[in-house]
Amino acid sequence: MTCRAGCGACCIAPSISSLKKPAGVPCQHLDSQFLCRLWGDPRRPAVCSSLQAEEAMCGAHRDEALERLARMEQLTLPD
């Protein structure tokens, strides 16, 4: 599966600790078209570069991806 153009769910729903980005808040590097301004840049966080789109995470559309990623974020929070 490839990333869905204009989605940006993985840049909104999860927290990104290396950027001090809380869950549910758009990344400061996300542009108005929901594209990463750091794509291909060595400053892009490793967690972002290693993320691979897949059906379990992305679902059938952007809203589903946001819901699934938000749920995954909740399930992985420390107790």
Secondary structure, 3 states (H helix, E strand, C coil): CCCCCCCCHHHCCCCEHHHCECCCCCCCCECCCCCECCCCCCCCCHHHHHCCCCHHHHCCCHHHHHHHHHHHHHHCCCC
